[in-house]
Amino acid sequence: MSDDKKKTPKEDFDLPSLLPFMTSFVSPMMQQGSHLGAIESSLRDRLLGESARTLEASLNEEILRHPAPMVCPRCGRALEDKGIKPKEITTLFGTITVRRRYGYCHHCKKGDFPDDRRLGLDESGLSPEVKRLSGLFGGETDFARGSELLWEASRIRLSSKQLQRVSESLGEEIAQEEEADVGPDHHPLPFGRTIYIGMDGTGIPMQARETRGRRGKQADGSSKTREAKMCDIWEANRVNKEKIPVKDPGSVSYTASIESAAQKDTDLELSAFGRRVEREAARRGVDKAARIVVIGDGAPWIWNIAGEQFPHAICIVDRFHAKQHLSDLSKVMFGAKSAKGESWTRERYDELDQGRMDDLLKNLAIYEKTFPEAKRCRAYFENNRERRRSPEFWAQGLSTSSGVVEGGCKSVVGGGSRSPECTGAFGEPIVSWRFDAASKAADMTHSGKDAWKGWRHNPQENPRENHG
Ligand SMILES: [Zn+2]
């Protein structure tokens, strides 16, 4: 312990050379009339360069003086020292060359860099901090833009391709962790409370190789998108001004991927997405809840999973999605922004919110002969009528909106679809990474990785979120 203490650098140690340096840097610039912005940015570049140089020197000196033990990480045998192999590493301060030793294990017939292992370096050539930041920027927006922002914010120069690779590798790590970890997370278990499970699917643009051979909506039967599916679990114990329950901050956890939810009655195994939902439910302790509510947009796969895994759940069609069906239909029948369409839509919304399903179905049936869309819409409400009994649900103190799922899906898809030509669209691991980034944005706390520390969710960005 005392040994460790000696080795820890003191936080308040002096940099005796810094003040004279600063003065000699700042003073001539001010005398030439530079404003602080110019001083800041040239000082930053200068300090970064200086730090990179000295960091490189001290790292290499330390490696030389105290090299990591030359031991094979696989079998524990001694490695044959094959000398120094320098490698360029991008760090927060710039690119440095690390002169680390290479060793070879004759038993495993594999080489290793013990110093890389000690420093947390991998084959990417990026320092751990640079990797973490690349993950944040790559998860937030498309890769070309992410690479620009990374440069502006931190003077780290990475190509959009590099950013994509980092996001992909983080996505793969996350996927592996998710499958391995089904222990309870640190959300309080919902004993005696109501827990909400939202599910949603959304088409996302994909690279051609990801959709090859899949049937889709393109004229030639091919597909440009694949459906990402998302499950999120939350609690809603607080109410807003209208006495409608809203989700508890910090209670939301997400999981998502591009997986099939297809399930036949004769299948003994759950679908891949069904298993994902099962794992998330196990982590959240859903079986301890007094009430389980499943909220979805009305897609049959959602009710299938609900029926299979949560047979006692109250199933609710998301209020926003239900209304979306009506406003879409109104546009088809009366044109966008027509006064008639608007008043028609308002009346149908009222029927929906007041639970007057017979009236709603009757009013849709009127247009059935003229518009096939009206027929489809009526069938949708007919099929989901038991799941859209708003007044009854509200009387039970239940939330009927899955805004949080929507928000998560949108932020993920939005990040890439703004400019798919820049991103080369998505690969599967990216989706996993982006969804995880979105989870962080919504305050999710279940995973052990901390690559996204500092992500914040702004509820203003998603006005639907707190609607009942
Ligand atoms: Zn070995």
Residues whose N, C-alpha, C, O or C-beta is under 5 A from the ligand:
A	BS01	ZN	C72 R74 C75 G76 C105 H107 C108
